[in-house]
């Protein structure tokens, strides 16, 4: 793992940690620079958690042991002008907000790229390529991401659909069959209607792929394959600011990878779509010189 990915990984692991493990995680997030120089016994004393509990925590969040975690943590706490920005608050200027939102989005993209399971990504591309039907599910903020993913996949020639209404989601999920792929998109992984749709789709024999920000969240229980986008959302008073950017980028990457698997098919469908979309484009007005005029707007 590279750079600041360790802190983000720990933060995104919070929902699935035990109360004891959360004590360790909270201490690491608040005292990262100190922990780099602490032995496992010193950390155990500082947190009130037994050394064996510290080791279990390290393995729970994806490290081989305490030394492995400390190496990654050391990279995480390197100062950076774009890192660890405080939460947006009422005292921020417009420029402050701009800097913080962009920095958070950049961090989310970087962390997701560093931590994403490459083998799982390739498996996801394989699932989509072989699908006889692809259906995207999303509620709230994730609904627009589902609609965008549907459009992109459909444009390159794959039979895609999407649903953002709870009743339609369930109906569509129930109509799926083996060979189909249901893609559930949920930042929290806890959105009831999206989880329910993915569960129904799986019960019908469809393959299920989920895009979420939390490993081992409820939606992952019904996923054949889960891709996790990592982000730090607690710095903002609104939900899913930077994670939304990471989810869109992840789905864009899936679409591009899929298009490269069958370039002839992609080119054919893109050209056909462009042909019939031409009428929707505003035609450029003739220049003043073409009219014989002397210039200037009218």
C-alpha positions in Angstrom: 0.0 0.0 0.0 1.2 3.5 -0.7 1.1 7.0 0.8 -1.8 7.8 3.0 -3.9 4.7 2.1 -3.4 3.1 5.6 -5.5 5.8 7.4 -8.3 5.5 4.8 -8.3 1.8 5.0 -8.6 1.9 8.8 -11.4 4.5 8.6 -13.4 2.5 6.1 -13.0 -0.6 8.2 -14.8 1.0 11.2 -18.3 -0.4 10.7 -17.0 -4.0 10.8 -14.8 -3.6 13.8 -15.6 -4.8 17.3 -15.7 -2.3 20.2 -12.2 -3.2 21.3 -10.9 -2.9 17.8 -12.5 0.5 17.4 -10.5 1.7 20.4 -7.3 0.8 18.5 -8.5 2.3 15.3 -9.5 5.6 17.0 -6.1 5.8 18.7 -4.3 5.2 15.4 -6.3 7.8 13.5 -5.8 10.4 16.2 -2.1 9.6 17.0 -0.7 8.2 13.8 2.6 10.0 14.0 3.2 8.7 17.6 2.2 5.2 16.8 4.9 4.9 14.1 7.5 5.0 16.9 5.6 2.7 19.4 6.1 -1.0 20.1 3.1 -3.2 20.2 3.3 -3.3 24.0 3.3 0.5 24.2 0.3 0.7 21.9 -1.4 -1.9 24.0 -0.8 0.1 27.1 -2.0 3.4 25.5 -5.2 1.8 24.2 -6.0 -0.6 27.1 -6.1 -3.4 24.6 -4.0 -6.6 24.9 -1.1 -7.1 22.5 -2.9 -10.1 21.0 -5.9 -7.8 20.4 -3.6 -5.3 18.5 -2.4 -8.1 16.3 -5.9 -9.3 15.6 -6.8 -5.7 14.7 -3.9 -5.5 12.2 -5.0 -8.6 10.5 -8.7 -7.5 10.5 -7.8 -4.4 8.5 -5.7 -6.3 6.0 -2.1 -6.4 7.3 0.1 -9.3 8.0 1.0 -8.0 11.5 1.9 -4.9 13.5 5.2 -4.2 11.7 3.5 -4.4 8.4 0.8 -1.9 9.6 3.5 0.5 11.0 5.4 0.6 7.7 2.2 1.6 5.8 1.2 4.0 8.6 4.6 5.7 8.4 3.8 6.6 4.7 0.3 7.7 5.7 1.4 10.4 8.1 3.8 12.1 5.8 2.7 15.8 5.8 0.9 17.0 2.6 -0.8 20.2 2.0 -3.8 18.3 0.6 -4.1 15.9 3.5 -6.0 15.9 6.7 -7.9 19.1 5.9 -10.4 20.0 8.7 -14.1 19.7 8.1 -15.9 22.4 6.1 -17.5 24.8 8.5 -19.3 28.1 8.6 -16.1 30.1 8.8 -14.7 28.8 5.5 -14.5 31.1 2.5 -15.7 29.9 -0.9 -12.0 29.3 -1.8 -11.6 27.2 1.3 -14.6 25.0 0.4 -13.3 24.7 -3.2 -9.9 23.5 -1.9 -11.3 21.1 0.6 -13.8 19.4 -1.7 -11.3 19.0 -4.5 -8.6 17.7 -2.1 -11.1 15.2 -0.7 -12.1 14.0 -4.2 -8.4 13.7 -5.2 -7.7 11.6 -2.1 -10.7 9.4 -2.7 -9.6 8.6 -6.3 -6.0 8.0 -5.1 -7.0 5.8 -2.2 -9.4 3.7 -4.3 -6.7 3.2 -6.9 -4.1 2.1 -4.4 -6.4 -0.2 -2.4 -8.7 -1.7 -5.0 -8.3 -5.4 -5.6 -7.1 -5.7 -9.2 -8.1 -9.3 -9.5 -11.6 -8.5 -8.4 -11.8 -5.7 -11.0 -10.8 -8.1 -13.8 -13.4 -10.5 -12.5 -16.0 -7.8 -12.6 -15.1 -7.0 -16.3 -15.5 -10.7 -17.1 -18.9 -10.9 -15.5 -20.2 -7.9 -17.4 -18.7 -9.1 -20.7 -20.4 -12.5 -20.4 -23.8 -11.1 -19.2 -26.9 -11.5 -21.2 -28.4 -8.6 -19.3 -27.0 -6.0 -17.0 -29.2 -4.1 -14.5 -28.0 -1.2 -12.3 -29.7 -0.4 -9.0 -29.3 2.7 -6.9 -31.2 5.0 -4.6 -30.7 8.7 -3.7 -27.2 9.9 -4.7 -26.4 6.5 -6.1 -29.4 6.7 -8.5 -27.7 9.2 -10.7 -24.6 7.0 -10.7 -26.7 4.0 -11.7 -28.3 6.0 -14.6 -24.9 7.1 -15.8 -23.4 3.6 -15.7 -26.4 2.3 -17.6 -26.1 4.8 -20.3 -22.3 4.2 -20.8 -22.7 0.4 -20.9 -25.7 0.6 -23.2 -23.8 3.0 -25.6 -21.1 0.3 -26.2 -23.7 -2.3 -27.1 -24.5 -4.2 -24.0 -28.2 -5.0 -23.0 -28.4 -2.7 -20.0 -31.2 -1.4 -17.8 -31.4 0.6 -14.6 -34.0 1.1 -11.8 -34.1 3.7 -9.0 -37.7 3.2 -7.9 -38.0 0.6 -5.1 -40.9 -1.2 -6.6 -39.4 -1.3 -10.0 -36.1 -2.4 -8.6 -37.7 -5.4 -7.0 -39.8 -6.3 -10.0 -36.8 -6.1 -12.3 -34.6 -8.0 -9.9 -37.3 -10.8 -9.8 -37.3 -11.0 -13.6 -33.5 -11.8 -13.8 -32.2 -15.2 -14.4 -28.8 -17.0 -14.6 -26.5 -15.2 -17.0 -27.7 -11.8 -16.0 -25.7 -9.4 -13.8 -27.3 -7.2 -11.1 -25.1 -4.2 -10.1 -26.0 -2.6 -6.8 -24.5 0.8 -6.0 -24.6 2.0 -2.4 -22.1 4.3 -0.6 -23.1 2.9 2.9 -23.9 -0.6 1.7 -26.9 -0.3 4.0 -29.6 1.2 1.7 -32.5 -1.1 2.3 -34.1 -1.1 -1.2 -30.8 -1.6 -3.0 -29.8 -4.4 -0.7 -33.2 -6.0 -1.2 -33.0 -5.8 -5.0 -29.5 -7.4 -5.0 -30.7 -10.1 -2.7 -33.7 -10.9 -4.9 -31.5 -10.9 -8.0 -29.2 -13.4 -6.4 -32.1 -15.6 -5.4 -33.1 -15.7 -9.1 -29.7 -17.0 -10.0 -28.3 -13.8 -11.4 -24.7 -12.8 -10.7 -24.4 -9.9 -8.3 -21.8 -7.1 -8.3 -21.8 -4.3 -5.8 -20.0 -1.0 -5.7 -19.8 0.3 -2.1 -17.5 2.3 0.2 -17.6 -0.2 3.1 -16.2 -3.7 3.1 -18.4 -6.3 4.8 -21.4 -3.9 4.7 -24.9 -5.6 4.5 -25.0 -5.4 0.7 -21.8 -7.4 0.4 -23.6 -10.4 2.0 -25.5 -10.9 -1.3 -22.7 -10.0 -3.6 -20.8 -12.5 -5.8 -18.2 -9.8 -6.2 -17.7 -6.5 -4.4 -15.6 -3.5 -5.4 -14.9 -1.0 -2.7 -14.2 2.7 -3.3 -12.3 4.2 -0.4 -12.9 7.8 0.8 -13.0 10.0 3.9 -16.5 11.4 4.2 -16.4 12.5 7.9 -14.8 15.8 7.1 -18.0 17.1 5.6 -21.5 17.8 7.0 -23.1 16.1 4.0 -22.9 12.5 2.9 -21.1 11.0 0.0 -19.2 13.9 -1.4 -15.9 12.3 -2.4 -17.1 8.7 -2.5 -19.5 9.6 -5.3 -16.5 10.7 -7.5 -14.7 7.4 -6.7 -17.8 5.3 -7.6 -18.2 7.1 -10.9 -14.5 6.7 -11.8 -14.7 3.0 -10.8 -17.7 2.4 -13.1 -16.1 4.4 -15.9 -13.0 2.2 -15.6 -15.2 -0.9 -15.9 -16.9 0.5 -18.9 -13.7 1.4 -20.7 -12.1 -2.0 -19.9 -15.2 -3.7 -21.2 -15.2 -1.6 -24.4 -11.6 -2.7 -25.1 -12.5 -6.4 -24.8 -14.6 -6.1 -28.0 -13.4 -3.0 -29.9 -15.3 -3.8 -33.1 -18.6 -4.1 -31.2 -17.9 -0.9 -29.3 -17.0 1.1 -32.5 -20.1 -0.2 -34.3 -22.5 0.7 -31.5 -20.9 4.1 -30.8 -21.0 5.0 -34.5 -24.7 3.9 -34.8 -25.6 5.8 -31.6 -23.8 9.0 -32.8 -25.6 8.8 -36.1 -29.1 9.0 -34.5 -28.1 11.5 -31.8 -26.8 14.0 -34.3 -30.2 15.7 -34.5 -29.9 16.6 -30.8 -26.9 18.7 -31.3 -27.1 22.5 -31.8 -25.7 23.5 -35.1 -23.0 26.1 -35.1 -24.2 29.4 -36.5 -22.5 30.6 -39.7 -19.7 33.0 -39.1 -20.2 36.7 -39.9 -17.5 36.4 -42.6 -19.5 33.6 -44.3 -22.5 36.0 -44.4 -20.4 38.8 -45.8 -20.8 40.8 -42.6 -18.1 42.9 -40.9 -18.2 41.0 -37.6 -19.8 41.6 -34.2 -22.6 39.8 -32.4 -26.2 40.4 -33.2 
